[in-house]
Amino acid sequence: MPRHFPTAIQEAPSPVFDDEPMLGDSLHQQCDHAERNVIHRTLVNSGFNRTRTADALGISHVTLYKKMKK
């Protein structure tokens, strides 16, 4: 995790992301789950740089911010 992040964020436990949605979830929930996983993995791979993450995903940084806010 980048050192410039606030201490509370650096010390917070990492969210658990798995590749499989929960059985019984609706299609919409499964798509949201998959999208969150892709965004999270891309953020990690880009060093939590949101501009590079948006570029890697082929979306605008505004769209990425909106998706992260969900």
URVENQUI-V227942 format. One record per residue. N is the residue number from 1. RES is the residue in three letters. PHI is phi in radians with two decimals (999 if undefined). NEAR is the number of other ideal C-beta (glycine too) atoms within 12 Angstrom. Layout:
# URVENQUI-V227942
n:N res:RES phi:PHI near:NEAR
n:N res:RES phi:PHI near:NEAR
This chain:
# URVENQUI-V227942
n:1 res:MET phi:999 near:17
n:2 res:PRO phi:-1.02 near:14
n:3 res:ARG phi:-1.27 near:10
n:4 res:HIS phi:-1.39 near:11
n:5 res:PHE phi:-1.24 near:14
n:6 res:PRO phi:-1.01 near:11
n:7 res:THR phi:-0.98 near:10
n:8 res:ALA phi:-1.05 near:9
n:9 res:ILE phi:-1.32 near:15
n:10 res:GLN phi:-1.11 near:14
n:11 res:GLU phi:-1.59 near:10
n:12 res:ALA phi:-1.21 near:11
n:13 res:PRO phi:-1.13 near:9
n:14 res:SER phi:-1.19 near:13
n:15 res:PRO phi:-1.17 near:15
n:16 res:VAL phi:-1.58 near:11
n:17 res:PHE phi:-2.09 near:19
n:18 res:ASP phi:-2.10 near:13
n:19 res:ASP phi:-1.56 near:14
n:20 res:GLU phi:-2.02 near:12
n:21 res:PRO phi:-1.23 near:20
n:22 res:MET phi:-1.28 near:12
n:23 res:LEU phi:-1.09 near:8
n:24 res:GLY phi:1.67 near:8
n:25 res:ASP phi:-1.20 near:14
n:26 res:SER phi:-1.26 near:12
n:27 res:LEU phi:-1.03 near:11
n:28 res:HIS phi:-1.06 near:12
n:29 res:GLN phi:-1.12 near:16
n:30 res:GLN phi:-1.16 near:18
n:31 res:CYS phi:-1.14 near:16
n:32 res:ASP phi:-1.07 near:18
n:33 res:HIS phi:-1.08 near:24
n:34 res:ALA phi:-1.11 near:20
n:35 res:GLU phi:-1.10 near:24
n:36 res:ARG phi:-1.05 near:24
n:37 res:ASN phi:-1.09 near:21
n:38 res:VAL phi:-1.11 near:24
n:39 res:ILE phi:-1.09 near:31
n:40 res:HIS phi:-1.09 near:25
n:41 res:ARG phi:-1.09 near:20
n:42 res:THR phi:-1.21 near:28
n:43 res:LEU phi:-1.06 near:30
n:44 res:VAL phi:-1.07 near:20
n:45 res:ASN phi:-1.15 near:16
n:46 res:SER phi:-1.69 near:21
n:47 res:GLY phi:1.21 near:17
n:48 res:PHE phi:1.11 near:24
n:49 res:ASN phi:-1.54 near:18
n:50 res:ARG phi:-1.21 near:26
n:51 res:THR phi:-1.17 near:19
n:52 res:ARG phi:-1.14 near:17
n:53 res:THR phi:-1.10 near:28
n:54 res:ALA phi:-1.06 near:23
n:55 res:ASP phi:-1.06 near:17
n:56 res:ALA phi:-1.10 near:21
n:57 res:LEU phi:-1.51 near:24
n:58 res:GLY phi:1.29 near:12
n:59 res:ILE phi:-2.23 near:21
n:60 res:SER phi:-1.32 near:15
n:61 res:HIS phi:-1.16 near:20
n:62 res:VAL phi:-1.13 near:13
n:63 res:THR phi:-1.09 near:19
n:64 res:LEU phi:-1.06 near:29
n:65 res:TYR phi:-1.03 near:17
n:66 res:LYS phi:-1.12 near:15
n:67 res:LYS phi:-1.18 near:24
n:68 res:MET phi:-1.22 near:22
n:69 res:LYS phi:-1.26 near:11
n:70 res:LYS phi:-0.97 near:15
